[in-house]
């Protein structure tokens, strides 16, 4: 099987591509993929060659102020070189994440209480899901980017309700044997009730039924303790840079 580190990032960047990317001659650097709208990522894939990375310096000062450039810390010399260039061009770390995975082949599928979780399908529910996730994370999420995913058979948008109100979100995306879980969020008013844990347990059970071998994610500092408790194994840091 391919390197689980690369498979984690391949799932993430494949999802970004499905949200919408551009071929832009203004930033004609081989291997650089551009998402001008949310999530505003400008990235090289995990297995990028160092040669095109060495050509990015003249482009860095032209990137929009909204551009976020991730560095996969575990990807070796190309990632190290990219990070040097970013620092030299006055980019600073905006936030970090910890890549993690769960081996679905060696876990006990959790027993769950009755949960009010729907798989989002309508435009109205997409709007509710996006508003809920935006409230949970404290930043704007583009409803058009989420709407672009709704009819894809390998994507599931999950919305957990509490007393009829939208209370937690998750996005599940399958690439081969990998199930990636993204945008697991609970707005502040619903925190402290264990909803994130219950939703993640639901995702684990769902991922097994989907035939996944590994469940991957990119954890914030706030989410990391929960994922460790659920058995996720740390992999490497993702450093997200933005121009100062």
N, C-alpha and C positions, 0 to 999 in steps of 0.2 A: 504494500500500500504506500502511496505517496506520503511525504512528510506531513504530519498532522499540523505543524506550524503553518506551512504553506496553504494547506486546505482551509484552515481557519480564515486566512486573508483572502483566498480565492473566493470563498463564499461571500465575504463582506464586499469585495470590489465588484463581484458579479451583480450583487444587489444594487450597488450604486449605478452600474451601467443600465440596469433595467429602469431606474428612476429617471434616466435621461442624461446623455453625455453629448459633447460636441466635438467635431473635427474642426479646429480653428487654426488657420494658417498663421495667425498672429503669434501663436505659441507653438511653432512647428518644431518641437523636440520629439524625436523618435521615442515612443514608449510612454510619453506623458499623456494621461487621460484626463479630460477636463469635464467637470460638472459645474457650469456657471450658475445654475440655480441651486437651491437647497438639495444636498448638504454641502455644496460649495467646496468639494474636494478636488484637488489637483494631485494626481498620484502616479507613481510607478508601481508596477506589479511586483509581487514578491521576488520573482526570478529575473528581475530586470538586469540587463548587462550594464557594467560600469561605463562603457563607452558613451551611450546616449546621456547618462547622468552627468558626464563631464561636459556636455554641451549646454547645460541648463542655466549656467550663471548669467549670460546676457538676458535671459528671459525673466529672471526672478524679480527684477525691479519693475517689470511690466505687469505682473500679476495683479488682479484686482485686490483691493484691501480686504474683501470678503474671503479671499482664497485661503483655504486651510490645506497644508501639505503634510500628510502623515509620513512618519518614518517608522518602518517595521524593524525594531531593534534586533530581532533575531535573524535578519536576512543577510547578514554578513557585510563584506566590504562595500558593495554598492550603497547600502543603507548608511553606512558610516560616512562615506564620501558625500552623500546627499546632505546629511546632517551638518557636516563641516561647511558646505556651501551656504546652507540656510543661515547658520550662525554668522558667517562672514557678511551676509547681506542683510543683517539686522532683523532676521526673523527670530521670534521667541516662542517658547512653548506656551500654547494656549491652554491645553489640558493633556493629561495622559490617561491611557486606558491599559488594562491588563488583559491580554488574550488568554482565554481559558478554554478547557474542553472537559467533557464528561464522556466516559466510555459507556455507551448504552448497552453493550454486550455483557457487562459484568455488574449491573446494578439490579436492585430489587425495585420493581415498578411500584411507586407509592400508591397506597389506598387513599382515596380522596373523599371529602364530604361532598354533598350536593352543591354544585357551583352554578351560578348564572353566568355562563360564558357563551357568547355568540361568535360565529365566524362571520365577519363583516362582508356584506355583498352589495348593498345598495349605496347610492351616492350619498344619501342622508346619513347612513351609518359611517361612511368614510369620513364625512365632515365631523361627526361626533367623535370618532376615533382620533382624528388628527387634533381636534381641539383638546381632547383629554391628554394626549401625549404631549402636546405643547405646554399645557399647564403643569404636567408632571416634571418636565425637564427645564422649564423656565426659558425656553426659546421657541421662536416661530418655526413650525414645520409646514412645508409647502403641501397643501392638500392635493395639488396637481401631481406632485411626485408620488404620493401615496395612491391616488386614483389610477395612475399608470400601472399599478401592480395588481389591481383588484381581480382581473380576469385571468391571471396567470395561474396555471394549475399547480405550480411549485411554490406558491406563496399563500400563506394563511394569515389574515389579520384577525387577531383575537381581542375581544372587548369583554372585560369582566364587569358585571354590574352588581351593585350593592344597594338593596332596597329600591331597585328600578333605576338607579342613577349610574352613569358611566364612572367607573372607579379605578380601572387599571387597563393597561394596553400591553400587547406583545405582537411582534411580527415574526413569523416563522417562515424560513426560506430553505428549501432543499436543493443541494447540488450533489448529485450522486449519493454516496453513503453519508454525506455530511448534512446535518440539520443545523442551520444557524438561527439563533434567537436574537432578535434585535428590538430596540426601543421598548424594553420592559420598564414601564413607568406607572407610578401611582401619584396622583395629585395630593398636595399637602393635606387637604381636608380628610382624606381617606387613609392616611398613614397611621401606623401603630396598630393595625388590625390583622396583620399577617397576610394581607392580600397578595403582596409580591411573592411570598413563599408559596401560597396556594396556587397562584397562576403559574409559577415556575414548575411546581409539581405536576400540574396539568400539562405543561409543555413537554416535560420529560416523558410522561405517559403517551402523549400524542406522538412524540418523535419515535418511540419504539414501534407504535402501530404503523407509522409511515415507512418503516424499514430502515431507519437510520442506524448507523454504527457508532457515530460520534455526534455529540451535541456541542456546538461551539458558540462562543460569545466574546464580547469585548467589554470588560467590566469597568465601570467608574469606581472611584475610591469608595463611594457610598454603597454600591452594590456588591463589592468584592466579598465582604464578610458572609453575606447570605449565600453566594455561590460556593464559597469554600465549605460552608456547612452542608450544602447539598451534594458535595463530593466532586466539584469541579477542580481540575488540576491547573495550576498556573503555567503559562508558557513563556511569554515575553512581553515587554512593554511596547506600547504604541505611543509615540510622541507626536502630537499634533501641533505643527508650527504655523504661526501667522505673523505677518509683518508688523513690527512694532509701530 
